[in-house]
Amino acid sequence: MKHEKFNITGMSCSACSSRVEKAVNKLDGIDKASVNLLTNSMQASYDENVVSEQDIIQAVVDAGYGASPAEGGSQKQAGAPQKSASDIAKEEMKSMKHRLIWSIVFLIPVMYIAMHHMFYEWFGIPVPEGFQYVFHGDENAITFAFTQFLLILPIMYLNRKYYVNGFRNLFQGAPNMDSLVGMGSMAAALYGVFAIFRMSWGMGHGDWALVAQYSTNLYFESAGMIVTLIDIGKYLEARAKGKTSTAIEKLMDLAPKQATVLRNGVETVIPVEDLVVGDEIVIRPGESIPADGIISEGTTSVDEAAITGESIPVEKQVGDKVTSATINKTGFIHITARRVGDDTTISQIIKLVDEASASKAPIAKMADTISGYFVPAVITIAIITGLIWYFVMGVDAEFAFSTAISVLVISCPCALGLATPVAIMVGTGKGAENGILIKSGEALETAHAIDTVVMDKTGTITEGRPKVTDILPLKGTKEDLVAIAAALEKGSEHPLAEAITTYAGDHQLTGRTASDFKALFGRGVQAVIDGRTYYAGNTRLMDEAHIDTKAITASLNALADDGKTPLLFADDKEIIGIIAVADVEKETSAEAIADFAKMGINVVMLTGDNQRTAEAIRQRLHIPQVIAGVLPQDKEKHIAALQAEGHKVAMIGDGINDAPALAKADLGMAIGAGTDVAIESADAVLMRSDLLDAVSAIRLSKAVIKNIKENLFWAFFYNVICIPLAAGVLYPAFGIRLNPMIGAAAMSLSSFTVCMNALRLRFFKTTHSTDVSRETSAPETSSPKAAQAATQTPVPEVAAVPAPYHYTLSIEGMMCQHCVATVTKVLKAMDGVTDAVVDLDGQKADVSADKAISAEDFKKVITTAGYTLQNLSTPKKEEDETMEKTLKIEGMMCQHCQKHVHDALAAMDGVTAVTVDLEGKKADVTTSKDIPTEAFAKVIADAGYELVK
């Protein structure tokens, strides 16, 4: 099946696009043809063995329109010369502007001649003396009429397309908007010509009453005004259309037109179209990258906002991938081209968005169906209207005639045809600006109805690569442990080993070397460092090496409960430390899951991990439902089960094994950093690999569908209200009717209104952009100790222990509020002081502290501040308010142990505050009542530790 894009010419409304679609879809071998009125294009899928490109073009021509293959098909190459939608719109606007200006130039005198008395009555514009002599009075009626006729001829010639296209389509049995406008304007002009003949006959026969009757009902001004007002509306519409494709134009403008390549050692500047795979490209700071490739020389930071929407530059070094249309910010680099021309990421993005813009959402089907019958129905209504008024209501022919013309020119099939495509084009373009690529209008519509989001864990919720999270030395320093671990794991190809060696490399801890390396399958590794045997692996390996691990069981369980994998390191006698490794969650995963919950969308995590690890992630991220132990081939079955329950399911994944599930889901969203297979199977691609973009995609879909519904409502409402109004249904009761000029003005503005409403989507804010205060990740500290502290789970904050000591100080020398501030500051800075309140009038200070402070210490700080301590009251310890105990605890190895002990003690009845000191192996407990030591011992033992009495 071949997919090809065609440019279509001659379309003016949705009736045209409907006719072209029907003509092409009738051909044998056509799978689907979809016409986009907004871009004047058609996407066709067809069997080349049955139907040819020329057959398709001929079918369009036979339908009365023009067709040609789009330049380069749908394979647009960024940076290559081509006519974009914006270029076409600009050419269209230039032509329209020229036509509009000259139409107005001739219309103004027509309007003034025809309605000079109204200009005088309404605006006070005086009528020139000579004007009255030439045009006023029945004797000048022929001159009055014929002058108007001559002036509208240039207007009609300038706008001849309405008559040529309109009547051609009418005679072919496929009337369109041009037919309505052409018929209305031509009928008015022909009626004016008829009036001239009638006036001539009246003058020749002395029937001046007949002359007076026709001289006031010429309609020449209506003939010119109708097409001119339509021109104004079309010009405004074209301007609005041009703005809908600005997102794609911005992307295309980012791609450089030239590239500097190294050939035979010489730098040569060539057009980007001439790049070939394998070219060595030189890129200087500030230049755009012209192709997808790999850095072969140099380091830099790259602004990837064009692709991902992320404004923070990404650091790149030799071996890293770079993407076309991104900007080299700082370094001088060489890259080896891997994808060029149509295959580059930017070209593929443009292609995807272009195809999505040209596609149709299911919501548009009703409008498309109506459009096919709309114009014939309007012509029928106009004829019936005129006949009823003339034969049934008994009005004169002029009234019936003008009412029929009003019905013709007020009807607007364009608004129906534009309601959906303008919103889809703006919506998909806005998504592309922010790294969200939606492949079709159908996917865009489906997203708004999603009620369940299923996520793969690895690479979607998590980073997809293990990282060191905890370093717990039992002998020596953290630096020593990491250096030994790196030497042991250097020869291993296991992903967990890679995490440790990467961490060691980042912190310059790779100086030690190992020999006699042995990989012990399923258990770990063994090697000799500095003449001593070391082990790295799991508890099974330690048992085989007769290394006791009982003392660290609680720590291992605590790490496992947090979803981390603890790796044990030992020498030939004992455990020397633990390093925990985990595939850590992405920074924005928790926020995205919370946002889905706020939107009423249920989140399900599918993972092949064990239940313990999955449960740890579920608790940390507050995921409503987790399904663990899922085999790759079973993911699709879980999607199907949810769909069978009536859910609209979106699947987010990144791997090859996610492809069937992505295809099965109602909406498949692929992480941009994932595999090509996953991306190909998906309906949308999240270039930033960020779950917040999945939230944004669904929010964008809701905004687009809401906008489309508004547009369709306006288009239907406009026609349902305006056609009866133009037909004069209110005239018998209220005397209200629309003349043809007002009808033409209303028709012009209806399409413009639809376009402008769709352009509001340009102000859509993604989840990233709406939370501008959200901090970016802090850079990793250079110290392994600091890095380890940053990655470990923090101990929860506890209530501060009430200060048990209170002092009253008499101070001499305070004269003003400045003195009060100074004394307050020096007192609060003292070790142990929790609060200080200084009374200027009483020349005293009330001080609260959590430990005893000597009079000498107070005197020293007061004197240093320039004041005199006169007296210090005896401290009072509030034993009656709280009780404190210090508990010595054995078995705590890490901050996870610290957290377990803290939680166990804090849950005890009567405990008001707990502070656990890991290094001191103790816990300070504040209670509101006396708690026996045995109770503390039991709680600590239940947690897996021991209270030392």
N, C-alpha and C positions, 0 to 999 in steps of 0.2 A: 504494500500500500504506500503510495507516494503522497506526501503532504506538500502543497505548494500555495504560495500567496499570489494573488492577482490584484492589480490596480484596476478599479472600475471607474469609468467616467460617465457623466450625464445624469447621475442620480441627484434628486432634489428632496426627496422625502421618503418616509418609511414604505410607502406604496411601491416606490422604485426598488428599494432593497428587497422587498418581499417578492416582486416580480422576477428579479435576477436570481434569487435563491430558488424559486420554483422552477425556473427555466433550466438551471444547472442540475438541480437534484433529480430532474426527470431523466437525465442521461443514464444509460446503462453503464455500470462500472463506477459510478459516483457513490462513495460511502457517505459522505456528508459535505455539504457546502454551506458556509456561514458568511453572510455579508454584513459588514460593519459600515453603517451610514456615516458615522463620525469620521472615520479615516478613509472612506471611499475605497475600501479594499474587500477582498474575499479570500477566506481560507478554504481550500478544497482538499479533501482526502479522496484519492481515486486509484483504481487499478489500471496501471499503465498498459496492461495487456488487452484491456477492453476499450478504454477511452483515452484519447490523447489530449495534450495541452491545447492543441489547435481546435479540437472538438469543443472544449470548454469555452474557449474564446468565441467561437462561432455561435454557440448557444446564447452567450451574453449579447453579441451583436444582433442576433435574430430577435432578441427581446427588446431591442431599441437602444442599447447602451454600448459603451466601448469597454474593451478589456485588453490587458497586456500583462505578461508575467512581471511581478515586482522585481525591481533591480536586485539581482543576486538572490531571488526567491526570498525565503524567510531568513536566509543566512546573512544577516547584516553583519558587516565587519566594522567595528568601532574604528574610527580614524580614517576610513576610506570615504571618498567623495560619494554622496548619494543624496537622493531627495527624500528627506524625512517628512513625517506628517506635519511638522512645524513649517518646513520649507514650502510644502504644498499649500498650507493654510496662508502663509505670507503672500504667495503668488496670487492666491484666490482673493485675499484682502486687497491687494494692490489693484487688481482688475475691478473689484467691486467698488473700491474707493473712486476710481476714475469714472466708472459708470454712474455712481451715486452723485458725484459732484456735478456732472453735466446734466443729469436728470433734474437736479434741483435748480440749476441755472435756467432751464427752460420751464420748469414747473412754476416758479415764482411769478413770472408774467401771466401764465395761464390762470393761476389762482387769483391774481389781482384783477385781471380783466373780468373773470367770471363772477367774482365776489367783491367788487370794489365798494359797493354800498355797505357790505358787512364790515369791511376794513374801516370804513368811515364811522360806522355806528359803534363798533367794538373798540377800536384803537384810536379813533380820532384822526386817522390819516386822511388828509384832504385829497379830493379828486381833482387832478389838473384840468384846466379849462379846455385844452385841446382834446383831452380824453373824452369829455362829454360830447364834444362836437363829432368825434369819430365813431364812438361806440354806443352812445346813449340814444334811446328812443327806438320805436318800432321800425322807422325808416332805415336805421343802421343795423338791423338785426342780422342781416346776412354777413356784413363786415364783422360784427361782434362774434358770430359763430365761426366763420371761416378762419379768423385770426387764431382762435383757440385751436381749431383743427390743425392748422399749420404748425403751431407750437408743440402740440403733443406728438406729431410725427417723429421728431428726433428722439423724444423720450421712448416711444414705442420701438424705434429702431435700436436704440441702445440696449433695450431690454427684450430684444427679439427672441431670446432663448425661451422665455416663458411661453411665447406663442408657437414657436417652431417645435420645441420639445413637448409642450402641453398638448397641442392638437395632434401631433404624430402619435403620442401615446393614447390619446383619446380614440383615434381612428383604428389603432391596433387593439382596442378593447382593454387597455390597461391604463386608465387615466390616473394621473398623480397630482401632486400639489401644483406643478406648473400648469396642469390642465385647468385647475380651479382658478388660478390667478389669470391665466391667459383668457379663459372664457369670460371671466368677470370684466376684465379690462377691455377686451375686444368687443364684448356686447355693449359696454358703455360707449365706446368710440363709434360703433356702427349705428347705435341709436342716435348719436349726435349727427352723423352723416344723414341719417333718415330725417332728422329734424330740419336740417338745412334744406333738403328737397321739399319738405312740407311747407317751410317758410317761403321758399321761392314760389311755390304754387299759390300760397295765400297772397303774396304780393302781386302776382300776376293777375289774380282774380279779385283783388280788392278786399280779401278777407283778412282784415287786420286783427281780428280776434284770434284767428288761427295763428297768425304770426306771433302775437303776444304770448299765446299758450306755449308754443314750442321754444321761444327764445328764453324762457325761464326754466326750461327742463332739458338742457343740452347734454349734461353728463360728460362733456369733454374733460373737465377738471377731475372728475372721478377716474376716468380712464388713465390719466397721467399720475394722479395721486396714488392709486392702488399699487402700481408697479414700483413707484418711488418709495412708498412706505415699506413694501416688501423688501426692497433693496436695503433700506435702513436696518430692518430686522435681520436680514441675512448677513449684513456687514458686522453687526454687533455679535451675532451668533458665531461668525467666523473668527472674530477676535477671541471669544470665549473658548472656541474649539482649540485654537492655537495654544491657549494656556493649559489645556488638559494634558498635553504631551510634554510639558516642560521637564518632568522628572526624567524621562528617557533622554531628552536633549541634553540635560545636564550630564548624564552618564556618558553620552557620546562625546561631549565636548572635553571630558576629562582625559580621554584617550589621546596620546600624542600622535601627531601626524608623521613624525620622523623618528628615526632611531639611529644611535651611533653604534656601529659594530666594528669588531676587530677582525680584519681579514688580511691574512699574511702579515700579521703584526702591525698593520696600519689601521688607524681609526678612519672609518668611512661613514658619512651620513647618508642614509637611504630612507625611502618611504616605508612606513610600517607594513604596507602590502607586500613588500619584497623580502620581509623577514622569513627565514626558514628554520625549521627545528634544528637545534645544534649550534645556532649562531651565538657567538660570544658578544654580549651587549654591554656597552659601557654606560653607566648611569651616574651622573654627578648629583650633588646635593641640590634639592629643589626641583629635579626633573621627574616627570611621570614615567612609570615603568611601562614599556610598550608591549610586553608579552609575559605570559606565565613562565616562570623558570625557577632555577635553583641558583643561589648565590655561590659563585665559585671563588670570589676574592673580595675581602673587605668586610666591615661590619657597619651597621647603620640602624636607624630607626625609621619605620615606614608608617605613613599615615594611610590607614586602610578604610577611611570613612566612606569612600566611594563604593566599596563593596559591602562592608559590614554596618556602616552607619556609626561606628565607634570612633570617637574623636581622639582618643588617646593613642599616640604612636606606639607601635609594637617593635621591640628590639629584635634585630635580625643579625645572624652571623653565617659564616660559611656552612653550606649544607641546608640552610633553611629555604623554604619555598617563598616566593614572592608572586604577586598577582598583578596582572595588567590593570592599568588605570589608577593604581595606588601611587603615592608620591614618596620618593626617597627624600627624607628630611635632613639627615646629618652627614652621612658617610659617602665616600667614593667607592662604588662597588662595581663588580663585574657579575653578570648573570649568564647562565647557559639557558637558552630558550628551549622550553619543553612544549608549549602550545602557542601557536601564532595564528593570526588572522581570525577566521570564523570560529576557531576552536578555543580562543582565549575565554577566560571567565567573564570578562566584561561583555564580549560579543554574545556569549550564551545567555547572560542576564538580559541583554537588550532583546534577544530573540524570544526568551520566555515571556517577558513583559509585553512585548509587541503581540505575541500570539494570544496572551491572556486578554489584552485589550480588545482584540478582534473577536474573541469568543463571546458566546451568549450565555447568560444565566437563565435557568429554567423560568424564573419569574418574568422574563421578557416574552415568553411564548404567547401569552394572552394578547399582549400588545401587538405582536407580529401577526397573529391571526386576524385581529380587528383591522390592522392596517391594510390587509389585502382587500377588504370589502369597504373600507372607509370612504374613499373618493367616489366610487360609483353610487354609494348610498347618499352622499352629500349632493351630488348632481341630481339624483332623483328627488331628494327633499327640496332642492331649489326650484325644480320645475313644478313640483306639486304645490309649493308655496305660492309661486306666481299665479298658477291656475286657480287656486282657491280664492286668493284675494280678488282676482279679476272676475271670475264667473260666479263664485258663491257670495263673496262679501260685497261685490258690486262697486269696487273702487276703480279709479281710472287706470289706464294701461301704464302710465308713468310710475304710479305708486307700486303696482304689482311687479313691474320690471325692476325697480330699484331694490325692492325687498328680496327678490330672487338673487340679484347680484350680491347683496349683503350676505346672504347665506353662503354663496360660493366662496367669497373672499375671507370670511371670518373663520371658516373651518380650518383646522390646523393638524394635518397628519404628521407634520415634522416633530411636534412635541412628543407624540407617541413613539416615534422612531428613535428619538434622542434620549428618552427618559432613562433607559438602561445603559447604553454604551458610554455616555459621558461619565456616569458615576463609576462604572467599571474601570474605565481608562484612568481616571483620577485616583481611584482607590488602589489599583495595582501599581501605578506610578509612585504613589505615596509609600506603599509597602517597599518597593524597590529602593527608594531613598533611604530606608531604615533597615536594609538588609533582610527584608522579608519578601521572598519571591513566590507569588501565587500564580500557578500555572494556567488557570482557566477561570472563566466567570462562574462555572458550575461549582468549582472548589470554593470560590469566594462566597457564594450563596450558602453552600453546605455548612461552612464554618460557623455561621451565625446561629445554627440550630443545635450545635454540639452540646450534649449534657454530660458526657463522660470522656475524660482524657486518660488514655493508657500510656504509660511511659516505660521505656526500657531503662534500666538502671545505669549500666556501664556506658559512659560517654554521653549520656543524656542528662541524668540527674547528677552524676559524678563526672570528674575530669576525664576518666577513661584511662588513667595511668596511675599506678601506685606511687605514693609519696611517703616519706618518713614523717610520722606524727609524734612519736614519743621516743626519747632516749633516756634509759634508766640504768646508769652504771651502778654495779654493786661493788666493784673494785676499781680504783683509779678514777680518772676524770671522764667526762663525756667525750672530750676530744680523743682520749686514748681508745675508748670503746669504738668510736666511729672509725678511727684509723685501722684498728684490728679488723673490724667488720668489713671495711672496704677491701682490705688485702685478701680476706677469706672469700669474699663474694666476687672478686674481679674475674675469676675464671668461670663463673656460673652464667648461664643464659636465662635463668629464671627471672620473670618480671619483678619479683620482690627483691632479688639481688640487684637488679638494675636500679631500683629506687634508692638503695643504700649507696651504691657506687656513684650515682648522680649527686646525691646529697653530699657525699664526701668530696667529690670534685668541686662542687659549688663553694665549699668551705675550706678548700686547700688542705685536706686531710688525707691525701693519697700517697704519702711518702713511704709507707711500709710495704714490703714485698713478701709474698708467700711462696713456699716451695712444696713439693710432694703433694700437690693438690689432688683430692679425690672427691668426685661427685657421688654421693650416696643416695640412690634413687628413692624418692618419696620421703626422705628424712632430712637431707641437708648436705653440707660439705665438710671436709676435713682437710687441714693443711698445716704446714710447719712455718712458724714465724719466729725469727731470732732463735732457732734451735728448740723451740717449744711447740708442742702440738696444741692446736686450737680446733674447736668445733663450732659450727653454726648451723642451726636447724630447729627442729621441733622437739617436743619432750621425748618422743620415741628414740631419737638419736642420743639424747642425754642419758636415757635409761641404758642404752647399749654401751655407752661410754662410762657407765657407773657414776654419773654425776647426779647428786641429790637436787631435786627441784621442789621438794615439799615446801620450803620456806617462801617460794614465790608463787605458790598456787593461787592465792588470793589476787595477786597482781595480774596473773595470766587470765583469770576469770573476768576481772574488771575490764581488761583490754578487749577481751572477746565480746563482752556484753556491749561494748561501745562499737562493735562492728570492725574492730581492728585485728590484724594478724600479728601476734607477737613472735619475733624471731629470737631464739635463745643463743647466747654466745658464752662459751666456756673454754677454760684452759684444761690441762690434763687432770686438774684436781677439783675445780669448782666453777659455778656460774659466775661470770664476770659482768654480766649485764643483759638487758633486754632492749631490743629496738623494735618498736611497733610500726607497721606499715599498713596503709589503707588507701583505697581509691577514694579520695576525699570528695565531698560534695562541692559542686560549683557554688560560688558565692551567692548567686541569685536564685538558686533552686528553691530555698525555703520561701523566699518572697513570692516567687512565681506560684508555688503551691497554695500559699495563703491567698493570693489574688484570684486563683481559680475558685477557691472556696467562697470568696466574697461574691463571685459571679454566679454562684449556685451550681458550679460544675464539679462533679465528683472526680477524684484523681485515684487511679489504680497504678501501682508500680509492679511491673513484671520483672522478675530477676531469676537467674539460674543459681544465685547464692543460696546458702543454707538459711533456715528460718531465723537463726540467732542473729546473723548479720543483717538480714532484711528487717528484722524487728527493731534493731538498733537504729537503722536509718529511718524507719517509719516514725519512731519516737522523736528523733531529733528534728525531723522536717514536718512532723504532724501530718503524715500522709494517711488519709482515711482507710485505704485498703491496700494490702500488699499480698502478692501471690509469689511465694518463693519456690525454688527448685524447679522452675519452668525450663523444659528443654527447648532449644531453638525452634524445632519443628512444631512445638505445641503453642507457640504464641498466637498463631493464626486462629487456633481453636478457641482460645480464651476471648479473642475479639468477636468471633462468631457467636459465642455464648452470650456475651453482653448485648449483641445486636438482636439475638433471639428474645431477649427480655424487653425489647422495645427501645433500647438506648441508641442515640446517635453518637457514634464513637469516633474519636480522633486518636490516632496512634502517633507517638513521637519516638523516633529511633534513629540509629546511625550506622548500624552494622549490616553486613550481607544477610545475616540471619533474621534481620528485621524486615527485609524486603517483602516477604509474603504477607506479614501482618500489616505493613504499610499499605499494600495493595488491597487487602481485605477490608480495612477500616473505611468508614464513610469519608474520613479525611485523613490522609497520611501526611505527616510533617517530618521531613528529614533534617537532621542536624547538619549544618553546612560543612563541618569538619569530618563528616562521615564518608562512607564509601560511595563510589559512583553508582553502584547497584541500588543502594538505598535511596539516593537522590533521584534516580530515574524512576523508581517505583512510587515516589511521593507526589502528592498534589501541591505541596508547598515546601519551600526550602528556607531554613533559618540560617542565613549566612554567618551570623554571629555565634552560632552554636550556644545560644542562651535561651533558657526556658522562658524568660520574660518576653522574648519575642513571640513565643507561642501564645502568650496572653494577649500581646498586642495584635497578633494576627486575627484572633477571634473578636477582639474589640473593634478592629478595623472592619471586619466582615459585618458586624452588627451595624456599624455606622454607615457602610455602603448600602446595605439592604434597606435601612431606614430611609436613606437618601433616595434610593430607587422608588420606594413606595410613595415618598413625597412627590417625586417627579410624575409617577404614573397617576397619582391622585389628581395632581394639578392638570395633567394632560386630559384626563377623562372629565374632570370637573369643568374645565374650560369649555370643552366641546359640548358637554351636556347642557351647560347654562347658556353659552353664547349662541349656539345654533338656533334654539327656540327664540331667543331674544332677537336675533337678526331676522327671524321669520315673522316677527311682529306679534307674538302671542300676547304681549302686554299692551298692544296698541288699542284694542277695543275698550279695555277697562281704564287704562291710565294715560293713553296717548303717547306711550314710549315706543320709539323705534330707532334702529340704527341705520344711518346712511352708509353706503359702501365705503366711504373713506375711513369712518370710525372702525368698520369691520376689518379693513386692511391693516390699520394701526394695531388693533388687538391681536390679529394673527401674527404680525411681525414680532410683537413683544412676548408672545407665548413661548416660542422656541428659545428666545434669549433668556427668559426666566428660568427655564429648565436647565440651561447650560450654567447660568450663574449659581443656581442652587447646588449643582454638582460640584462647582469649584469651591464650595465651602469645605469640602473634604480635604483640601490642601492644608487646612489648619488643624487637621487631626494630629494629636500628640500621642506618641508611643508611650508604653509604660516606662521606658528609660527616660524619655524627655520630660514626663510629668513629674518625676521625682528627681529634680536637679540637685537636691541636697544629699542624695545617696552617695556615700564615699566610695571611692575606688579602693581596691585592695592595697594595703600597705606593702611597701617593698620588703622583701625578706632581709632580716638583719644579717650582718656579716658574721656575727658570733653564733656558733652552734648552740651555745647555751641560751641565747636570746631567742633563736629560732625555735628551739625545743619548747621554751616557755610559752611562746606564742601559739604553738600548735596544740599544746595539751589542753584538755578540758578544764576550764576554770572552776574553782570551788565557788559555790553560790555565796552571794553576799549574805551576811547575817546581821541581825540587829546589834547595834553598838551596846557594849556593857555599860550600864549606868555608872557614872563616876562616883566612887564611894568616899572621896575626900573633898571637904569644903574648907576654904580659908577666907578669912577677912583681913585685908591689909589696910592699915592707916598710912596714907601717903601725903607728904607735904610738898608743896611747890606747884601743884596744878592750878593754872590760872584761866584756862579757856578750853574750848572744844578741841583745839589742836593738841593740847596737852592730854586730853582724854583719849584721843585717837592714838597718840604715841604710846601711852601706858598700856592701852588695850592691845596694841600690836606686839609690844615686847613680852607681855604676859602670855598671850596666846602662842607665841613662838617657843615657849619653854617646853621641854620634854615632859610629857605626862599631863599637861594642862589641856582640858577639853573645852573649857569655856571661861571667859573673864568678862565681868560687867563692872565698869568704872563709874562711880558716882561723883561728879564734880562738886556738887553742893556739900556732900558729906565727906569729901576728901578721903574716899575709901574705894577699895576694889574687892568684889566677891569673886573668888576663883574656885572652879571645880577641877578636880584632877582624878586620874585613875590610878595614881600611886602617891606615896608620901613624898613631899618636897620640903627640903630644909629651909630654915629662915635665912641662912647664908645665901642660898641660891636665889631666893626672892630679892634679898637686899642687893645682890650683885647686879641683877638686871635692872632694878629700879634706879640704882645709883648711876649705872652706865647711861641710862636714858636721861639723866639730869635732874632726878627728883630724889626725895629722901623717904626711906621706909621708917615710919615711926613705931609701928606696932604690928605684930602678927598674932592672930588668935590661934588657939590650940586646934589642930585639925580634928575633925570628927569623922569617923568611919561609919557609914550607914549599914551596919550589920543587919538591922531590922528590915531593910528593904530587899537586899539580895544576899545570896550566899555564893561563894566562889570555890571551885575545886580544880586542882590540877591533876590530870590522870596521865600516868606513864603507860604507853601502849607499844607493844612489840608486834612486828610483822608488817608495818606500813612500809611500802617500797616506792610508791609513786603517787602522783597527784590523784590517780583514780582511787587508790587506797584512802588517801586523805578525804576524798569526796564521800566514799562509802562510810567511813567512820563519822564524818560530820553529819551525814543524813541520819545515821542510826541514833546518834546522841540527840540531835535536834528533835527527833520524833518522840522522845521520852516526855512523859507527863511531868511538868514542873520545871523543865529546862527552858530558860528564856534566851540564852545566847550561847554559841559554841565557837571557839577558835581552835583549829587544829594546826599544830606546828609539825610539819613533816620532818624537817631536819632535827628538831629537838625530840622527836618521837613522843609527843605529848599532846594533850588537849586541855584547854582552859574552858571550864564549863561554869556558867552562871545560872543559878536556880532560884526559884521563888519559894522553895521549901526544902527541907532536909531530905536528901535521897541517899539511901544506904549504898556503900561501896559495892555490895554484892549485886545490886541492881545494875550498876554501871558495868560490872564484870560480865554479867549475863548478856547484856546488849552488845558489848564489844565482841564477846566470844561468838555470838550468833552471826555477827558480821564477818567472822573469819580471822579475828585478831585476838590478842591476849593482853589483859590488863595486868600490869606489874604492880603488886601491892607494896 
